[in-house]
Amino acid sequence: MEWFDLWCASLFSRSARLAMASRAGSADDFLRQLVQDRQLPDAWGVIDLNAATDRIRRARQAFEQGVAQLETRAPVHILASRMDLRFQLGTDSPWMVVWGSLAPLHASLTAVVGTRRLAALPPAATSVLQMVLRQDDTTLVSGGALGVDTIAHRCALAMGRPSVVVLAGGLMWAGPRSNAADFHRILRAGGALVTSRPVQWQPGRWEFSERNRLIAALADHVILARAPTKSGARITCDWARTMGRPVLLLPWCSNDLCVDGCEAEQRLGSRILTPALWAALKESGRGGDEYARALTAQDAQMRLSLSTAGEKTPPCNEQPTRRPVGKVDVPHECESIWQLLRGSAMTTDELIGASPERPADVLAALSTLELWGLVCPDGCGRWVPRAE
């Protein structure tokens, strides 16, 4: 049995399973631990090793049959996400499946996210979106949902631009079904459909949050079109801030629908997108210092007022106030990551680069430290100690 077989059966995807896999010597050892794990759902209580092995064998066969069916329309690529730090940040799955061209994944990806409730964007917002997609080195990435996702992909298609659709489940369950024709048009236009799940996997509700995380990780910038205060689009924005990606906003008017989430993001320091700001961001890659330099005096004053208001979250680029960290009990397997974070606030990318551990072990250590209440994300893309 191979690790890939376990992934085909979706037994090797969640963070806890990855942490277990880092201690298992082989896929067979991992499966034995999995069957004996008493913290799994009750349904596993009646599954023995032989039944689990048979389930995995059938899942691998279903995966291969699904790939063969999909390749009649476009090539299917299986990428090892652990080998690419950019992808590793976006999913706890060790593999990603790409249906279509790989070229868009190596371009400058810009995510456009928003509510499912809209059938069209106002002219001012549409004009800015077209300005973004008009850049030769910009490729759109979004989900395949109705509403803003569909509007963005159809805008890219109308302009002859490739785009990337990130799915929550397997490629055989690409949905909604009403967008199937758009998905095939995207493939023919040189775009791609991407998922971190096996092709035959039917998505559950929690996997849509994982999809949002992957969108944020793939993108160099995240643009929020329209969203209510609580929405999956704002989850994507939260992930983007954690990963250090700039969050931008399409312009809106006071009578536009679903702008509560945009106003909330603006209070967190996100900028309304303009041609001048977009040009500054493109010149500096992912933003960084140029993003801060592009702020006007009024913007800087707004950020200062936000950072001094105790009940509000500091904007993305504000340096957090660090507290002194004394002696605390730290799990042995997390000691090296803890020592790095005691020295300075660091992003996940920086931790992976500075640590001799494997990326999967770094992510597992961060999860453990967060569960123990020792570290937390500061909302600016960095991890900081919580203990004093």
N, C-alpha and C positions, 0 to 999 in steps of 0.2 A: 504494500500500500504506500502511496505517495502523499505528501502534504497537499498536492493539488487535488487529489481525490476528496480529501476532507473539505477543502474549500468548495468543490462542486456541490457538495451536500450542505453547504452553508453551516458547517460545524466549526469553521476556522475563520471567523470574521470579527467577532466582538472583542473589545479590549481585554476582558477577562480571559478569553480563550487565548489571545495572543500572549498574555503574560504567562499562562500555563505552558504554552508551546515553547517559550524561551527556556523552560526548565526540563522539557521532555527531550529525550535523546533521539526519538524517531517518531514518525507518524503513527506507528502501531502503539508505541508507549503513550502517546497523546490520547489515542482513542480509548485505551484502557483507563486512563485517568478520567476521561470524559464520562464514560459509562459509570464509573464509581463515584462521581461528583454528586454529593447529596444536596447541593444547592441548586441543581438544575430543576426545571419544572417537573411536576408530578408525572407527566407523560413519559419521562425517561425512566421512571422507577421500574417499569415492566420491560425495558429494553435490555437485552443481554448483548454480549459482544458479537455473537453470530448475527443477530438481527441488525445491529448497527452496521456491521460489515456489508450485509446485503443491501441495506439502505444506501450506503455510500457507493456501492457498485452500480446500482440503478441510477443514482444521480450522475455519475460520470458518463454513463451511456446516454442519458437524456441531454447532458451538456454537449456531447459530441454530435448527437443527432441535430440539436438545435443549431450548432455552428454550421453544420453542413447545409441546413436549410437556409440560413441567413446568407451564406456565401454565394448563393445563386443571384443575389442582388448586389452585394458589395463585399469586399474582403473584411474578415474579422481578425483583429490583432489582440493578442493577450500580452499585457505588459506587466512586468514584475514591479509593483509600486514601491517595494522596499529599496529598489536600486536607484530610485530617483527621489531626492529629498523633497522636491516640489510636490510630487504626488503623495509621498508618504504623509505629509501634513494633512492631506485632504481625506484620508480614509484609513480605517483600521483594518482594511482588507489587504492581504499581501499581493493581490493581483487586480488589475483593471482590464476590462474588455472594451475595445474600441471597434465600432462598426463603421467602416468608411475610411477616409484618408487620415493618416497620422500628421500630415503637414500642419493643420490648424493648431494642433497641440504644441507646436514649436514656435507659434507666432505670439505676438503680444495679445493676450486674451483680456477682454473687458466684459465683465458680467453685468447684465441688466436684469433686475429682479423687481417684483412687485405683486400686487394683489391679483386675484383671479376674477374680481368683480367688474373689471372694465372691458369694454369692447373696442375702445379706441382711446388714444391719447390726444390732448388738446394740441392745436397747431404749434404753439411755442415749444412744447416738450418734444413733439415729433421732429421739429427742425433741429433741435440740439442733438437728438438721437441720430439723425441722419448725418450731422456734422461729425459725430464720433465714428460712425461706420464708414465714412468716406475716406478715412485715413488708410493708406495702402497696407500698413503694417498692423492694423487692428482687426481682430477676429472676435465676433460676439460669442459669449457663452451664457447659457441660461438653462432653466429647466424646460420641460416640455408641457407645462401646465397651460390651462386656458388663461385668458386675461393678458397681463403684461408680457409673460413669456412668449405667448403666441404672437402678440403684436410685434415684439422685438425680432423674432425669427422671420416673420413675414416681411418686415422692413428690410432686413438683411438680404432676403431672397429677391425682393424687388430691386435692390441696388446691385445685384449680382455679386454679393459678398458671401464668403463661406461662414458658417456658424457651427457651434458645438452645442449639442443637447445633452444635458446630464440627467440621467434617469435614476429613479429610486430603486427600481427592481431590475430584473433581467431584460435583455433585448427582446425576448419573445413576448414580454408584457409591456412593451413601450406604449405609454398612454398619455392622455386619453385617446381612445380609439378614433375620435373625431379628428385628431391631428395626424393620423397615419399618412395621409397624402402629403402633408407638410414635411414629415420625417423623410419620406422618400425623395422629395424635392431637395431637401438639404443634402442628402447623400449624393444625388446627381450633380449638385452644385459644388462638390468638393469638400463638403462638411463631414461631420462625424457625430455618432451617438456614443456616449460614454457611460459606463456603469462600473461600480465596484462589486456587483453581484453576478453570480453565474447566469448564463443566458436564459435558463428555464425558471429562474426564481421569481415567484409572485411577491411583490413588495408588501410589507406590513406598514402600519402607520409610523412607527419609530424610524423607519428607513428613509422617510422623506426629510427628517432632520439631518441624517447622515448625508443625503444628497445635497442639502444646503451647505454643509461643511465642505464638501468636495468642490462645489461651485466657487466658494470663497478661496479655496486653496489654488485652484487652477488659474484664477483671474489675477491680473496685475492691478486692476482697479474694479471696484464694485459700485455700480450706479443704481440707486433706488429710484424707481419711476413714481410709483404711488403705492401706499400701503396704510392699513389701519395701524393703530398703536401696537396691538398684539397680532403678529402674523409670522409666517414662515420666512417672508422676505426680510424682516428685521432680525430673525435668527441668523440669516446669511450675513447681514451687516455686523452682527455681534462677532461671528466667526472671523470676518474680515479684519475687524479691529484687533482681535486676539492675535492674528497672524501678521499684523502690521501693514495691511493693505488699505489705501485711502478709500473712504466711503464718500461718494458724491451724490448729488441730488439733481434730478431734472426740475426745471422751473415750474412753478404752479401759481394759480390765482386763488383768491380768497374763496371763490365759489366752486372750485374744483372738488371732485369727489375723492375720498380716500387719501387725504393729505395729512391726517393726524400723525401717522407714522413718520412722514417726511419732516414735519415740524419737530417731532421728538428727536429725530436724528440731527437736525440742525442745532438743537440745544446741546447735543453732545459734541458739537464741533465740526460736523460734516458741512461741506461747502456746496452751494448751488453751482452747478456746472455752467461755465461760460466758455466761449472759444479761447479767450486769453488764458484761463486756468488750465484748460485741456492742453494747450500748446506747451505751457510750463511743465505740466506733468509728463508729457510725452518726451520732452527733452531730457528729463531726469530719470527715465526708467519707471520705477515704481513710486516715484514721488519723493519721499524722504525730505531732505533739507529744502529742496526746491518747492515742495508743497507748502512748507512753512513760509518761505520767502514770498510766495505768491499772495499771501494774505495782505489785504489792505489795512490801513490804520483802524478803520471801523471794525474789521474782523478781529484784529488783534485786541481791541478793547473789549469786544464781546467775549473772547476767550479768556481774558483776564477776569472779567466779572464771573464767568462760569467757574473758573478755577478757585475763586475765593468764596464761592457760595457753598456752604457746608452741605446743603441737602442735594446738590447736583453732582453728577459725575464729571470729572475733569475731561477736557477735550482730548482727542487722540494723541496729539504730539506733546502734551504737557509732561514734564518729568515728575514722577510721583515722589511724594515725601516719604523717605525711608525711615523706618524705626530701627533702633539698635537691636541686634539679635544676640541673645545670650545662649547658654548651654541648653540644648533640648535633646530629647531622645529621638533618634532617627532610625528607621529600619536600615539594616546593614546594606541591603541591595540598593538603597537610595543615597548612600553616604556621599558618593562622588558628585551627584547632581546637587545635593544639598550644599556642599562646599562651594560649588560654582555660584549658586544663587545667593549665598551669604556675602559674596564679594561684590556683586552688582546685579541689578535687574537685567534679565536676558530674555530674548525671544526664544521660541522653540527652535528656530533655525540656528541661532547662535549657540544654544545648548548642544545641539547635535554636532555642530562643527567643533566645539571646544571639548567635548567629552570623548574619551576613547571607546565608550560603549557603542553598541549597535543602535541605529535609530529606533528600532522596536523596543530595546531595553530602556532607552532614554524616555520614550513615551510612557512605558509602563511605570518607570520611577516617578514621573511627573504625576500620573494618575494616583499612585500610592501616596505621595506627599500631599496631594490635594485632599484625598480622602481622610488623611490623618489631621487635616487642618493646619498643615505647616506652610503651605504656599498657596497662592491664588493668583489668577490673572488680574492685572491692574486696569484692564480696559484699554490699554495703549499698545497691546501686542507683546507685553513683557510679563514674566513671572516674577513675583516678589515674595519674600518670607512674610508670614502672618504672625509668627511667634515673636515675643519680645524677650 
